[in-house]
Amino acid sequence: MIIKREESIKSITEMLTRFVIDLSLLNGAGLYDINTTSEHFFIKILDITYGLSLKNLNIEKSNFPAIDLGDSNKKVCFQVTSETSTDKLRSTISKFKKYQLDNDYDHLIFLIISHTKTGNPSDKDIKVEVKNFKVLAKDISNLTDDENIYKIENYLKGNVRYSNITENYSILPERKEMSPIEIDVTNLIKDIDLRRDDQFKPYLIYDLGNISVLLSKLTYNQREVLFYTIANSSFSNVNRFEDRNSIIIYWEELKQAIPNVHEIIQVLESKGLLHINRDYTPYDSYNSVVVVEPYFIGKLDLNIFAMLKDTFGSDETKLKDILINCNFSNL
């Protein structure tokens, strides 16, 4: 039963992450209807998680001021928003008090539809909390009754429908169908030239097999981001010489290249396919910067992604085929 609980929590976290990605892309395309429907969508999740009986206040009164959901018996209310600025949150608190909603509610919670960190404004008259999706996922995982976790998971599975815009959104060419193949590492071993083929080959096959399984479980967009991160990375140079077992790409560069990449990077990090290093100091520099470090270390105790970059770095077509189409026949 412990395994089932952990699998359900993981499933819930992934669905909430995908919801954030969908929302960002739809808003970027000028489609904002999902913002309004999100208010009603979260009622059941919040009710189960926090033991409430929320009502959609915008249904009871169109354009209800300051807040969206409320439980008048427990005096708890929510504003569901994608706005993250502290000024915006403070403005809502002021409007909340202007309309004397503090007569009915003494606990205001901002549910931020994002994983982004936000400010946490306070007020002397009411309790104010800010919860983003990371906090919500953690609160769900802390529920003591497993049945409540399963209820939330089933609710999300029954109500989350990924949008076409997310499925079609791509930084790269159209998807190719994947087919199972046997992994042959002859050419890779020859290119790497480690001079220990007999000992090296079974471990490399084992590690690449594990990578192929992990890649097949990612969404197409997640594989695209992983490919882009590896293809456009450079070898680490915290010391005087390049470290051929470590590759990095600057976070600012990645954000500029791929809009809304943050949530996907978080998913890839949670699956152990990369690491966000917030304290990387390049050689001959005294200033630290944030970098993303793709890595996969298996039985070989070598970073397989750095190995692929070193071997096929000048041939992005091969890297695409391996990392996006899960086609290892080019090896």
Secondary structure as GFF3:
##gff-version 3
##sequence-region A 1 331
A	DSSP	alpha_helix	2	28	.	.	.	ID=ss1
A	DSSP	alpha_helix	33	41	.	.	.	ID=ss2
A	DSSP	alpha_helix	43	50	.	.	.	ID=ss3
A	DSSP	beta_strand	55	56	.	.	.	ID=ss4
A	DSSP	alpha_helix	57	60	.	.	.	ID=ss5
A	DSSP	beta_strand	69	71	.	.	.	ID=ss6
A	DSSP	beta_strand	76	81	.	.	.	ID=ss7
A	DSSP	alpha_helix	86	98	.	.	.	ID=ss8
A	DSSP	three_ten_helix	101	103	.	.	.	ID=ss9
A	DSSP	beta_strand	107	112	.	.	.	ID=ss10
A	DSSP	beta_strand	127	131	.	.	.	ID=ss11
A	DSSP	alpha_helix	133	141	.	.	.	ID=ss12
A	DSSP	alpha_helix	146	159	.	.	.	ID=ss13
A	DSSP	alpha_helix	164	168	.	.	.	ID=ss14
A	DSSP	alpha_helix	186	192	.	.	.	ID=ss15
A	DSSP	alpha_helix	197	216	.	.	.	ID=ss16
A	DSSP	alpha_helix	220	231	.	.	.	ID=ss17
A	DSSP	beta_strand	234	236	.	.	.	ID=ss18
A	DSSP	beta_strand	243	250	.	.	.	ID=ss19
A	DSSP	alpha_helix	251	257	.	.	.	ID=ss20
A	DSSP	alpha_helix	262	270	.	.	.	ID=ss21
A	DSSP	beta_strand	274	280	.	.	.	ID=ss22
A	DSSP	beta_strand	289	294	.	.	.	ID=ss23
A	DSSP	alpha_helix	304	312	.	.	.	ID=ss24
A	DSSP	alpha_helix	316	323	.	.	.	ID=ss25
###
